[in-house]
Amino acid sequence: MAGRRGDASGSLFGSGEPADAPLADRLRPRTLDEIVGQDEALGPGTPLRKAIEADAVRSLILWGPPGSGKTTLAHAIRRRTQASFEAMSAVLSGVKELREVLQTAELRRREGRRSIVFIDEIHRFNKAQQDALLLHVERGDIVLIGATTENPSFEVNAALLSRSRVVVLKPLSEPALDVILRRALDDTERGLGALRPLVADDAINFLARASDGDARTALNVLELAVTTAATDSEDRRRVGLEEMRQAFARKALLYDRAGEEHFNLISALHKSIRNSDADAGLYWLARMIEAGEDPLYLARRLVRFASEDVGLADPQALVQALAAQQAVHFVGLPEGALALAQAVVYLAAAPKSNALYVAYGEAAKEALETRAEPVPLWIRNAPTRLMTDLGYGKGYRYAHDEAEGVAAMACLPEALLGRRFYRPTDRGAEAEWAKRLEAARLIRERKT
């Protein structure tokens, strides 16, 4: 195969993981078939799988949480391709290293050879560095594979993003983690099999639940539990539930089956607030905070709730939720817990409406599943003479010039005239919005 290199530190990809490397690195899948838990993106017959197998991968942005398999997927691509493969970390590599890699790739391209450049944590590159990548992607010098835990819509140059396919990798499910953990225990070459571990099923089940879909976390904890376990009379290392809990060593242990699982608790919080039960909401909030849950995760869920379940029945709900998020971000815990508690009580007491949630869902379905209707000419912008001559903007009526602040003018495409997505309730402030929107609708539908 063509030449390969790792990043500046030599740590991303080597010719083989040393024996003392962490278990998560030693056990990294070497083939596509060994990758577990990402069938939606990488299963047999998927476009990405076919492209990798045909060595025809184009630029990709791999987006997913820690431990979901971004680097693993890049590693599998590296082993399949005939192209030169360069691996870098945006944390460890600077402008000099990036320039060298891109210049070398440009020379290869002139010689008719391909280059794939993998950049871990690509969101850490600044705008100038991403612009440099864009130039080489556009010229065909490189196929870019970037990995990020951050939303690429906000962290990756828009032009670079438009030239790449975003592959979303999800947190690994408990069954997937169970497969990975048991594989590690059985593997005598790269895993822990040579230590003759005997790990209880309930300990494995606990670790699969508590790792929040992060394979690296799960494997690191498993390695610690097994390597520190005492051997029995048969020279086997026995690990029970309590030993696994001690290895995990954080209060998220409250999320195990003996208490409540993470998603059960967040569901309980959400549904208690939806049912206007402030006391239950506070209880479930406290359960999660005291268990070690990320407070910003809770803040994000409350922000979602404010729009999904309250909406315009109380427009201040979103303001309260965002204020709680800012407070938690600013002061952290334990003080920030009170801001979250305030938001929970406010949202519980607020009038409820899911009209916005339903309306957007219907509008999105219409946009995705039906013909993309052309924008009516009268509400198109006409920045050029040609567009004006073609009728763009002709007949547009400026709402502020109308006596009632609304023009008798349709804004939906002809095929969707009269379609109602947003159907407000009569609860809280939404009742007033309903009156205003209905009055505006009647004006728009007047014959002119």
C-alpha positions as CSV (number, residue, x, y, z in Angstrom):
1,M,0.0,0.0,0.0
2,A,1.0,3.7,-0.3
3,G,3.0,5.4,2.4
4,R,1.2,6.3,5.7
5,R,2.1,8.5,8.6
6,G,0.6,9.5,11.9
7,D,0.2,12.9,13.5
8,A,3.1,15.0,14.7
9,S,3.2,13.0,17.9
10,G,2.9,9.6,16.1
11,S,0.0,8.7,18.4
12,L,-3.0,8.6,16.1
13,F,-2.1,5.6,13.9
14,G,1.0,3.5,14.2
15,S,2.1,0.3,12.6
16,G,0.7,-1.5,15.6
17,E,-0.4,-0.6,19.2
18,P,2.3,-1.3,21.8
19,A,1.5,-3.9,24.5
20,D,1.3,-1.2,27.1
21,A,-1.2,0.9,25.2
22,P,-4.6,1.5,26.8
23,L,-7.1,-1.3,26.1
24,A,-9.3,1.0,24.0
25,D,-6.4,1.6,21.6
26,R,-5.2,-2.1,21.5
27,L,-8.7,-3.3,20.8
28,R,-9.6,-0.7,18.1
29,P,-11.4,-2.5,15.2
30,R,-9.1,-3.2,12.2
31,T,-11.9,-3.9,9.7
32,L,-15.3,-2.6,8.9
33,D,-16.9,-5.9,10.0
34,E,-15.4,-5.4,13.5
35,I,-17.0,-2.0,14.0
36,V,-20.0,-2.4,16.3
37,G,-23.1,-0.2,16.8
38,Q,-23.0,2.1,13.7
39,D,-25.0,0.1,11.3
40,E,-27.1,3.1,10.2
41,A,-24.1,4.9,8.9
42,L,-21.8,2.0,8.1
43,G,-23.9,-1.2,7.7
44,P,-23.7,-3.5,4.7
45,G,-25.1,-1.9,1.6
46,T,-24.9,1.7,2.9
47,P,-23.4,4.3,0.6
48,L,-20.5,4.9,2.9
49,R,-19.7,1.2,3.3
50,K,-19.7,0.8,-0.5
51,A,-17.5,3.8,-1.0
52,I,-14.9,2.5,1.6
53,E,-14.9,-1.0,0.1
54,A,-14.4,0.5,-3.4
55,D,-11.7,2.8,-2.2
56,A,-13.7,5.7,-3.5
57,V,-14.2,7.8,-0.3
58,R,-14.8,11.5,-0.8
59,S,-14.4,14.2,1.9
60,L,-16.2,13.4,5.1
61,I,-16.9,15.1,8.4
62,L,-17.4,12.5,11.2
63,W,-19.6,13.9,13.9
64,G,-20.3,12.1,17.1
65,P,-19.8,12.0,20.9
66,P,-16.6,10.8,22.5
67,G,-16.1,7.0,22.1
68,S,-18.6,6.6,19.3
69,G,-16.0,5.4,16.8
70,K,-14.8,8.4,14.7
71,T,-11.1,7.6,14.9
72,T,-11.9,3.9,14.6
73,L,-13.7,4.5,11.3
74,A,-10.8,6.6,10.0
75,H,-8.5,3.8,11.0
76,A,-10.6,1.3,9.0
77,I,-10.6,3.6,6.0
78,R,-6.8,3.8,6.3
79,R,-6.4,0.1,6.2
80,R,-8.6,-0.2,3.0
81,T,-7.3,2.6,0.8
82,Q,-4.4,2.6,-1.6
83,A,-4.1,6.4,-1.2
84,S,-1.4,7.9,1.0
85,F,-3.0,8.5,4.4
86,E,-2.0,11.3,6.7
87,A,-3.3,11.5,10.2
88,M,-3.1,14.7,12.3
89,S,-4.6,16.0,15.5
90,A,-5.8,19.6,15.5
91,V,-4.8,19.8,19.1
92,L,-1.2,18.7,18.6
93,S,-0.5,20.0,15.1
94,G,0.2,23.6,14.2
95,V,0.3,25.6,11.0
96,K,3.8,24.3,10.1
97,E,2.7,20.6,10.2
98,L,-0.5,21.3,8.3
99,R,1.4,23.2,5.6
100,E,3.9,20.4,5.2
101,V,1.1,17.8,4.8
102,L,-0.8,19.9,2.3
103,Q,2.3,20.7,0.2
104,T,3.2,17.0,0.1
105,A,-0.3,16.1,-1.0
106,E,-0.2,18.7,-3.7
107,L,3.0,17.2,-5.1
108,R,1.4,13.7,-5.0
109,R,-1.6,15.0,-6.9
110,R,0.6,16.4,-9.7
111,E,2.2,12.9,-9.9
112,G,-1.3,11.3,-10.2
113,R,-1.4,9.9,-6.7
114,R,-4.1,10.4,-4.1
115,S,-3.9,11.6,-0.5
116,I,-6.4,11.3,2.3
117,V,-5.8,13.6,5.3
118,F,-7.5,12.7,8.6
119,I,-7.8,15.5,11.1
120,D,-9.0,14.6,14.6
121,E,-10.9,17.3,16.5
122,I,-11.0,19.4,13.3
123,H,-13.2,22.0,15.1
124,R,-10.0,23.1,17.0
125,F,-8.5,24.4,13.7
126,N,-9.1,28.2,13.3
127,K,-10.7,29.8,10.3
128,A,-7.4,30.4,8.5
129,Q,-6.4,26.8,8.9
130,Q,-9.8,25.6,7.7
131,D,-9.6,27.9,4.7
132,A,-6.2,26.4,3.8
133,L,-7.8,23.0,3.9
134,L,-10.7,24.2,1.7
135,L,-8.3,25.3,-1.1
136,H,-6.7,21.9,-1.2
137,V,-10.0,20.1,-1.1
138,E,-11.3,22.2,-4.0
139,R,-8.2,21.5,-6.1
140,G,-8.4,17.8,-5.5
141,D,-5.1,17.6,-3.6
142,I,-6.7,15.8,-0.7
143,V,-9.7,13.9,0.4
144,L,-10.4,15.3,3.9
145,I,-11.7,13.2,6.8
146,G,-12.4,15.4,9.8
147,A,-13.6,14.2,13.2
148,T,-15.4,16.4,15.6
149,T,-17.5,16.1,18.8
150,E,-19.0,19.6,18.1
151,N,-21.8,20.5,15.8
152,P,-20.1,21.0,12.4
153,S,-22.7,23.5,11.4
154,F,-21.2,25.9,13.9
155,E,-17.6,24.7,14.1
156,V,-16.6,23.9,10.5
157,N,-16.2,26.4,7.7
158,A,-19.4,26.5,5.8
159,A,-17.7,26.2,2.4
160,L,-15.6,23.3,3.7
161,L,-18.8,21.7,5.1
162,S,-20.6,22.1,1.8
163,R,-17.9,20.1,0.0
164,S,-18.0,17.2,2.5
165,R,-20.5,14.6,3.6
166,V,-21.4,14.7,7.3
167,V,-21.5,11.3,8.8
168,V,-23.4,11.2,12.1
169,L,-22.1,8.6,14.6
170,K,-24.4,8.0,17.5
171,P,-23.6,7.0,21.1
172,L,-23.2,3.3,21.2
173,S,-26.2,1.3,22.6
174,E,-26.0,-0.9,25.6
175,P,-26.1,-4.1,23.4
176,A,-23.2,-2.7,21.3
177,L,-21.1,-1.9,24.4
178,D,-21.9,-5.3,25.8
179,V,-20.5,-6.9,22.6
180,I,-17.4,-4.7,22.8
181,L,-16.8,-5.5,26.5
182,R,-17.2,-9.2,26.1
183,R,-14.9,-9.2,23.0
184,A,-12.2,-7.4,25.2
185,L,-12.5,-10.1,27.9
186,D,-12.2,-13.0,25.4
187,D,-9.4,-11.6,23.2
188,T,-6.1,-13.1,24.4
189,E,-4.0,-11.2,21.8
190,R,-5.1,-7.6,22.1
191,G,-7.6,-7.7,25.0
192,L,-7.7,-9.0,28.5
193,G,-8.1,-12.7,27.8
194,A,-4.6,-13.6,28.9
195,L,-5.4,-12.4,32.4
196,R,-8.2,-15.1,32.6
197,P,-10.8,-12.6,33.8
198,L,-14.2,-13.7,35.2
199,V,-16.5,-10.7,35.2
200,A,-20.0,-11.1,36.4
201,D,-22.9,-10.4,33.9
202,D,-24.4,-7.7,36.2
203,A,-21.0,-5.9,36.3
204,I,-20.8,-5.9,32.5
205,N,-24.5,-4.8,32.3
206,F,-23.8,-2.0,34.7
207,L,-20.7,-0.8,32.8
208,A,-22.6,-0.8,29.5
209,R,-25.3,1.3,31.0
210,A,-23.1,3.7,33.0
211,S,-20.7,4.5,30.1
212,D,-23.2,6.7,28.3
213,G,-22.5,5.2,24.9
214,D,-18.7,5.8,25.1
215,A,-16.7,2.7,24.2
216,R,-13.5,4.3,25.3
217,T,-14.8,5.0,28.8
218,A,-16.2,1.5,29.1
219,L,-13.0,-0.2,28.0
220,N,-10.8,1.9,30.2
221,V,-13.0,1.1,33.3
222,L,-13.0,-2.6,32.4
223,E,-9.2,-2.6,32.1
224,L,-8.9,-1.0,35.5
225,A,-11.3,-3.3,37.1
226,V,-9.7,-6.5,35.7
227,T,-6.0,-5.5,36.2
228,T,-6.6,-4.5,39.8
229,A,-8.7,-7.5,40.7
230,A,-7.3,-10.1,43.1
231,T,-6.8,-13.6,41.7
232,D,-8.7,-16.6,43.1
233,S,-7.4,-20.1,43.8
234,E,-7.7,-20.9,40.1
235,D,-5.6,-17.8,39.2
236,R,-8.6,-16.1,37.7
237,R,-9.3,-12.4,38.2
238,R,-12.9,-12.1,39.5
239,V,-14.8,-8.8,39.1
240,G,-18.3,-8.5,40.5
241,L,-20.7,-5.6,40.5
242,E,-19.2,-3.8,43.5
243,E,-15.7,-4.0,42.1
244,M,-16.9,-2.6,38.8
245,R,-18.7,0.2,40.6
246,Q,-15.5,1.1,42.5
247,A,-13.6,1.1,39.2
248,F,-16.1,3.4,37.7
249,A,-15.8,5.7,40.7
250,R,-18.5,8.3,40.2
251,K,-22.0,9.0,41.4
252,A,-23.5,8.1,38.1
253,L,-23.8,4.7,39.8
254,L,-27.2,5.9,40.8
255,Y,-28.2,5.3,37.2
256,D,-27.9,1.6,37.5
257,R,-30.8,-0.8,37.5
258,A,-31.1,-0.6,41.3
259,G,-32.1,3.0,41.0
260,E,-33.1,4.5,37.6
261,E,-31.4,4.5,34.3
262,H,-30.3,7.8,32.8
263,F,-32.9,8.0,30.2
264,N,-35.7,6.9,32.6
265,L,-34.7,9.8,34.9
266,I,-34.7,12.4,32.1
267,S,-38.0,11.1,30.9
268,A,-39.4,11.4,34.4
269,L,-38.2,15.0,34.7
270,H,-39.6,16.0,31.3
271,K,-43.0,14.3,31.9
272,S,-43.4,15.7,35.4
273,I,-42.9,19.2,34.2
274,R,-45.2,18.6,31.3
275,N,-47.9,17.5,33.8
276,S,-47.3,20.8,35.8
277,D,-45.9,18.9,38.8
278,A,-43.2,21.2,40.2
279,D,-42.5,18.9,43.2
280,A,-41.8,15.9,41.1
281,G,-39.8,18.0,38.6
282,L,-37.6,19.2,41.5
283,Y,-37.1,15.7,42.8
284,W,-36.0,14.2,39.5
285,L,-33.8,17.2,38.8
286,A,-32.1,16.7,42.2
287,R,-31.7,12.9,41.5
288,M,-29.8,13.7,38.3
289,I,-27.7,16.5,39.6
290,E,-26.6,14.6,42.7
291,A,-25.8,11.6,40.6
292,G,-23.3,13.7,38.7
293,E,-25.2,14.5,35.5
294,D,-23.8,17.3,33.4
295,P,-25.8,20.4,34.4
296,L,-25.5,21.8,30.9
297,Y,-27.2,18.6,29.5
298,L,-30.1,19.3,31.9
299,A,-30.2,23.0,30.8
300,R,-30.4,21.9,27.2
301,R,-33.3,19.6,28.0
302,L,-35.1,22.5,29.7
303,V,-34.5,24.8,26.7
304,R,-36.0,22.2,24.5
305,F,-39.0,21.7,26.8
306,A,-39.7,25.5,26.8
307,S,-40.3,25.4,23.0
308,E,-41.7,21.9,22.7
309,D,-44.2,21.9,25.6
310,V,-44.8,25.5,26.5
311,G,-44.2,27.5,23.3
312,L,-46.1,30.6,22.8
313,A,-48.5,29.8,25.6
314,D,-45.8,31.6,27.7
315,P,-43.1,33.2,25.6
316,Q,-41.1,33.9,28.8
317,A,-40.5,30.2,29.3
318,L,-37.7,30.1,26.7
319,V,-36.2,33.2,28.3
320,Q,-36.2,31.5,31.7
321,A,-34.7,28.3,30.4
322,L,-31.9,30.1,28.5
323,A,-31.2,32.3,31.6
324,A,-30.8,29.1,33.6
325,Q,-28.4,27.7,31.0
326,Q,-26.3,30.9,31.1
327,A,-26.3,30.9,34.9
328,V,-25.1,27.3,35.0
329,H,-22.4,28.0,32.5
330,F,-21.3,31.1,34.4
331,V,-21.3,29.8,38.0
332,G,-21.3,26.0,37.6
333,L,-22.3,23.7,40.4
334,P,-23.4,23.7,43.2
335,E,-24.8,27.2,42.9
336,G,-26.1,26.7,39.3
337,A,-28.4,24.0,40.6
338,L,-30.7,26.7,41.9
339,A,-31.0,28.3,38.5
340,L,-32.1,25.0,37.1
341,A,-34.5,24.5,39.9
342,Q,-36.0,27.9,39.2
343,A,-36.5,27.0,35.6
344,V,-38.1,23.7,36.4
345,V,-40.7,25.4,38.7
346,Y,-41.4,28.1,36.2
347,L,-41.9,25.6,33.3
348,A,-44.1,23.4,35.5
349,A,-46.3,26.4,36.4
350,A,-46.5,27.7,32.8
351,P,-49.5,27.0,30.6
352,K,-48.7,24.3,28.1
353,S,-48.9,24.1,24.3
354,N,-47.2,21.8,21.8
355,A,-48.7,23.7,18.9
356,L,-45.2,25.0,17.8
357,Y,-43.8,21.5,18.0
358,V,-46.5,20.0,15.9
359,A,-46.5,22.9,13.4
360,Y,-42.8,22.6,12.7
361,G,-43.0,18.8,12.4
362,E,-45.7,19.2,9.8
363,A,-43.8,21.9,7.9
364,A,-40.6,19.9,7.9
365,K,-42.5,16.8,6.6
366,E,-44.0,19.0,3.8
367,A,-40.6,20.4,3.0
368,L,-38.9,17.0,2.9
369,E,-41.5,14.8,1.3
370,T,-43.2,16.9,-1.3
371,R,-42.2,18.9,-4.4
372,A,-40.0,21.9,-3.7
373,E,-42.5,24.6,-4.7
374,P,-41.1,27.7,-6.3
375,V,-41.1,30.9,-4.3
376,P,-43.9,33.2,-5.6
377,L,-42.4,35.9,-7.8
378,W,-43.9,38.8,-5.8
379,I,-41.9,37.9,-2.6
380,R,-38.6,37.2,-4.4
381,N,-35.8,39.7,-4.0
382,A,-34.7,41.5,-7.2
383,P,-31.1,42.7,-6.7
384,T,-30.4,42.8,-10.5
385,R,-32.0,44.3,-13.6
386,L,-32.4,40.9,-15.2
387,M,-34.3,39.6,-12.2
388,T,-36.6,42.7,-12.2
389,D,-37.3,42.2,-15.9
390,L,-38.2,38.6,-15.1
391,G,-40.9,39.8,-12.7
392,Y,-39.1,39.2,-9.4
393,G,-40.7,41.3,-6.8
394,K,-43.5,42.5,-9.1
395,G,-46.7,43.0,-7.1
396,Y,-45.0,43.0,-3.7
397,R,-46.8,45.0,-1.1
398,Y,-44.8,46.4,1.9
399,A,-46.7,45.4,5.0
400,H,-45.7,48.6,6.9
401,D,-47.4,50.7,4.3
402,E,-50.7,49.0,4.8
403,A,-53.3,50.5,7.1
404,E,-53.6,47.4,9.2
405,G,-49.9,46.4,8.9
406,V,-50.8,43.3,6.8
407,A,-51.0,43.2,3.0
408,A,-53.6,41.2,1.1
409,M,-51.0,39.0,-0.4
410,A,-50.3,35.3,-0.2
411,C,-46.9,34.2,0.9
412,L,-47.2,30.4,0.4
413,P,-46.6,28.7,-3.0
414,E,-49.8,28.3,-5.0
415,A,-49.9,24.5,-4.3
416,L,-50.0,25.2,-0.6
417,L,-52.4,28.1,-0.4
418,G,-54.6,27.8,2.6
419,R,-52.4,25.2,4.3
420,R,-52.3,25.6,8.1
421,F,-49.3,24.3,10.0
422,Y,-49.6,26.3,13.2
423,R,-52.8,25.7,15.1
424,P,-52.6,27.7,18.4
425,T,-54.4,26.6,21.5
426,D,-56.5,28.9,23.7
427,R,-54.1,28.5,26.7
428,G,-52.1,31.3,28.1
429,A,-50.7,34.0,25.9
430,E,-51.1,31.7,22.8
431,A,-54.8,32.6,22.8
432,E,-53.8,36.2,22.0
433,W,-51.4,35.1,19.3
434,A,-54.2,33.0,17.8
435,K,-56.4,36.1,17.5
436,R,-53.7,38.2,15.9
437,L,-52.7,35.5,13.4
438,E,-56.3,34.8,12.4
439,A,-56.9,38.5,11.8
440,A,-53.8,38.7,9.7
441,R,-54.9,35.6,7.7
442,L,-58.3,37.1,6.9
443,I,-56.6,40.3,5.6
444,R,-54.1,38.3,3.5
445,E,-57.0,36.3,1.9
446,R,-59.0,39.4,0.8
447,K,-59.4,39.7,-2.9
448,T,-57.5,42.7,-4.3
